[in-house]
Amino acid sequence: MMGRWLDRRGAALLPWLLPAALLILWEAFSLAGVLGSQVLPAPSAVLTAAWQLGSSGQLLRHVVISTERALAGLLVGGSIGLAFGFLNGLSPAAARVTDTTLQMLRNVPHLALIPLVILWFGIDESAKLFLVALGVFFPIYLNTYHGVRTVDNDLVEMGRAYGLNGWEFFRQVILPGAFPSILVGLRYALGLMWLTLIVAETISSSSGIGYMTMNAREFLQTDVVVLGIVIYAMLGKLADSATRWLERRCLSWHPSFQVVRVAT
């Protein structure tokens, strides 16, 4: 029993060994003077900056604002992507009408639209919401479309044989079959969500993590700039971990997500 517990603990800690080693090397090089404080401040200096901003309440405020923006864009863009994915996946006629146009738009870098988006929406929240929604739309659309089109034909025939039609057929056959692909799209979209938000906040914003880092750059506060980058990385990792947890919970029936237990 204790051996299995230690094995699980070791497996959970293993992915963090390399980041921990890099942090130790980073701190050592900073203390030795190899890395200047204006080039790359020590992790201890970044932690000090985090403590000071956290004590004043500024850090939490910027994190909450950025998270709200990211989730709002994900909700809007993800919902539209899901709708188009299911529509085109279930209806070849709809795919013939809309998919070519969507593929053409997909090849336009959405971050290249920032000057045009500013002209459309100004620099308020609508511009950031539009950019994030556009960034997450295509990964979710493509993977939903692919998932629906590649549902196992045997499952489809079995569903028809059991007399499933309409909503019941969609709920019991199409959605479970497409769900693994949809979650892959979600994981990819979460990365683009934070990437888009970083750029949007650093260009036109008066709050959020991106604004915090750009404001710190003006005052040569390199530790705060690095802190902002670390926070983005941690939020991205947290979002990815949440999606993987969702995979394990919702796809426990899937062979790829079943834990093989070896008798001892």
C-alpha positions in Angstrom: 0.0 0.0 0.0 2.7 2.4 1.0 4.8 1.5 -2.1 1.9 2.3 -4.4 1.4 5.6 -2.6 5.0 6.5 -3.0 4.9 5.5 -6.7 1.9 7.8 -7.3 3.7 10.7 -5.5 6.8 10.1 -7.5 4.9 10.1 -10.7 3.2 13.4 -9.7 6.5 15.0 -8.8 8.5 13.8 -11.8 7.3 16.5 -14.3 8.3 19.2 -11.9 11.9 18.1 -11.5 13.2 19.8 -14.6 11.5 23.2 -13.8 12.8 23.0 -10.2 16.4 22.3 -11.5 16.1 25.2 -13.9 15.0 27.6 -11.1 17.9 26.5 -8.9 20.4 27.1 -11.8 18.7 30.4 -12.5 19.1 31.6 -8.9 22.7 30.4 -8.7 23.7 32.2 -11.9 22.0 35.4 -10.7 23.8 35.2 -7.3 27.1 34.6 -9.1 26.6 37.7 -11.3 26.4 35.7 -14.5 22.8 37.1 -15.1 22.4 40.8 -14.5 19.3 41.9 -12.6 18.2 44.1 -15.5 18.6 41.2 -18.0 17.0 38.4 -16.0 16.3 39.0 -12.3 16.7 36.1 -9.8 13.7 34.0 -8.9 13.9 35.4 -5.4 13.6 39.0 -6.8 10.5 37.9 -8.8 9.0 36.4 -5.6 9.6 39.6 -3.8 7.9 41.6 -6.5 5.0 39.1 -6.4 4.7 39.5 -2.6 4.7 43.3 -2.8 2.1 43.5 -5.6 0.0 40.8 -3.8 0.1 42.7 -0.5 -1.2 45.8 -2.2 -4.0 43.9 -4.0 -2.8 45.0 -7.4 -1.7 41.5 -8.5 -5.0 39.8 -7.7 -6.9 42.6 -9.5 -4.9 42.3 -12.7 -5.1 38.4 -12.6 -8.9 38.5 -12.1 -9.4 41.0 -14.9 -7.2 39.0 -17.4 -8.9 35.7 -16.4 -12.4 37.2 -16.9 -11.3 38.5 -20.4 -9.9 35.1 -21.3 -12.9 33.1 -20.2 -15.4 35.5 -21.9 -13.5 35.2 -25.2 -13.4 31.4 -24.8 -17.1 31.2 -24.1 -18.0 33.3 -27.1 -15.5 31.9 -29.6 -15.8 28.4 -28.3 -19.6 28.4 -28.5 -19.6 29.6 -32.1 -16.9 27.1 -33.0 -18.9 24.2 -31.5 -22.0 25.3 -33.3 -20.3 25.5 -36.7 -18.4 22.3 -36.1 -21.6 20.3 -35.3 -23.5 22.0 -38.1 -20.9 21.3 -40.8 -20.1 17.8 -39.4 -23.7 16.7 -39.4 -24.7 18.5 -42.6 -22.6 18.0 -45.8 -24.7 20.8 -47.5 -23.8 23.3 -44.7 -20.1 22.3 -45.0 -20.2 22.9 -48.7 -21.6 26.4 -48.2 -19.5 27.6 -45.2 -16.3 25.5 -44.7 -14.4 27.0 -47.7 -15.0 30.5 -46.3 -14.0 29.5 -42.8 -10.8 27.8 -44.1 -9.8 31.0 -45.9 -10.4 33.1 -42.8 -8.4 30.5 -40.7 -5.3 31.3 -42.8 -5.4 35.0 -41.9 -3.3 35.5 -38.7 -5.8 36.9 -36.2 -3.2 38.9 -34.5 -2.5 40.7 -37.8 -6.0 42.1 -37.5 -5.2 44.2 -34.4 -4.9 47.5 -36.2 -8.2 46.9 -38.0 -9.9 45.7 -34.7 -8.8 48.9 -33.0 -10.4 50.9 -35.8 -13.6 48.8 -35.4 -13.9 48.6 -31.6 -11.4 51.2 -30.2 -9.3 50.0 -27.3 -12.1 49.0 -24.9 -13.0 45.5 -23.8 -14.8 44.7 -27.1 -11.6 44.6 -29.0 -10.0 42.1 -26.6 -13.1 39.9 -26.5 -13.2 39.8 -30.3 -9.5 38.9 -30.7 -9.7 36.1 -28.0 -12.9 34.7 -29.4 -11.4 34.7 -32.9 -8.3 33.0 -31.7 -10.1 30.1 -30.0 -12.8 29.7 -32.7 -10.8 27.8 -35.3 -9.2 25.1 -33.1 -12.5 24.2 -31.5 -14.3 24.4 -34.9 -11.8 22.2 -36.7 -11.6 19.5 -34.0 -15.4 19.4 -33.5 -15.9 19.1 -37.3 -13.3 16.4 -37.4 -14.7 14.6 -34.4 -18.2 14.5 -35.8 -17.1 13.3 -39.2 -15.0 10.5 -37.8 -17.5 9.0 -35.4 -17.2 5.2 -35.7 -19.6 3.9 -38.4 -20.3 0.8 -36.3 -21.6 3.0 -33.5 -23.8 5.0 -36.0 -25.3 1.8 -37.4 -25.9 0.4 -33.9 -27.7 3.6 -32.9 -29.9 3.5 -35.9 -30.6 -0.2 -35.3 -31.8 0.7 -31.8 -34.1 3.3 -33.2 -32.3 6.3 -32.0 -33.2 9.5 -33.9 -32.9 13.3 -33.5 -31.6 14.5 -30.1 -31.2 11.0 -28.6 -29.0 9.9 -31.5 -26.9 13.0 -31.2 -26.6 12.7 -27.4 -25.8 9.0 -27.2 -23.8 8.5 -30.4 -22.5 11.6 -32.1 -21.5 13.6 -29.0 -19.6 10.8 -27.1 -17.9 9.8 -30.3 -16.8 13.4 -31.1 -16.0 14.4 -27.5 -12.3 13.3 -27.4 -11.6 15.4 -30.5 -13.5 18.3 -29.1 -11.3 18.3 -25.9 -8.2 18.2 -28.0 -9.4 21.4 -29.7 -10.2 22.9 -26.3 -6.6 22.3 -25.1 -5.2 23.9 -28.2 -7.6 26.8 -27.9 -6.6 27.5 -24.3 -3.0 28.0 -25.4 -4.1 30.4 -28.1 -6.5 32.1 -25.7 -3.6 33.2 -23.4 -1.3 34.0 -26.3 -3.9 36.3 -27.9 -4.8 38.0 -24.6 -1.1 38.7 -23.9 -0.7 40.6 -27.2 -4.1 42.3 -26.8 -3.4 43.6 -23.3 0.1 44.8 -24.1 -1.1 46.9 -27.0 -4.3 48.5 -25.8 -5.2 48.1 -22.1 -5.4 50.0 -18.8 -5.6 46.9 -16.7 -4.7 43.2 -16.7 -1.5 41.3 -16.5 -0.3 42.5 -19.9 -0.9 46.1 -18.8 1.0 45.4 -15.6 4.1 44.1 -17.5 4.1 47.0 -20.0 3.7 49.5 -17.3 6.6 47.9 -15.5 8.7 48.0 -18.6 8.3 51.8 -18.7 9.9 52.0 -15.3 12.5 49.3 -16.0 11.0 46.9 -13.4 12.3 43.7 -15.0 11.3 41.6 -12.0 7.6 42.6 -12.5 7.9 41.9 -16.3 9.2 38.4 -15.5 6.5 38.0 -12.9 3.9 38.7 -15.6 5.4 36.1 -17.9 5.4 33.5 -15.1 1.8 34.2 -14.2 0.7 33.7 -17.8 2.6 30.4 -17.8 1.0 29.3 -14.6 -2.5 30.2 -15.8 -1.9 28.3 -19.0 -0.7 25.3 -17.1 -3.7 25.5 -14.8 -6.1 25.7 -17.8 -4.4 22.7 -19.4 -4.6 20.7 -16.2 -8.3 21.5 -15.9 -8.9 20.2 -19.4 -7.0 17.0 -18.7 -9.0 16.5 -15.5 -12.1 16.9 -17.6 -10.9 14.3 -20.1 -10.4 11.8 -17.3 -13.8 12.5 -15.8 -15.8 12.6 -19.0 -14.0 10.0 -21.0 -13.5 7.3 -18.3 -15.4 4.9 -20.7 -12.8 5.5 -23.4 -10.0 2.8 -23.6 -7.3 5.5 -23.9 -8.3 7.1 -20.5 -8.8 3.9 -18.5 -6.2 3.1 -15.8 -4.8 -0.4 -16.0 -4.4 -1.8 -12.6 -1.9 -4.5 -12.1 -2.6 -7.0 -9.3 0.1 -7.5 -6.8 
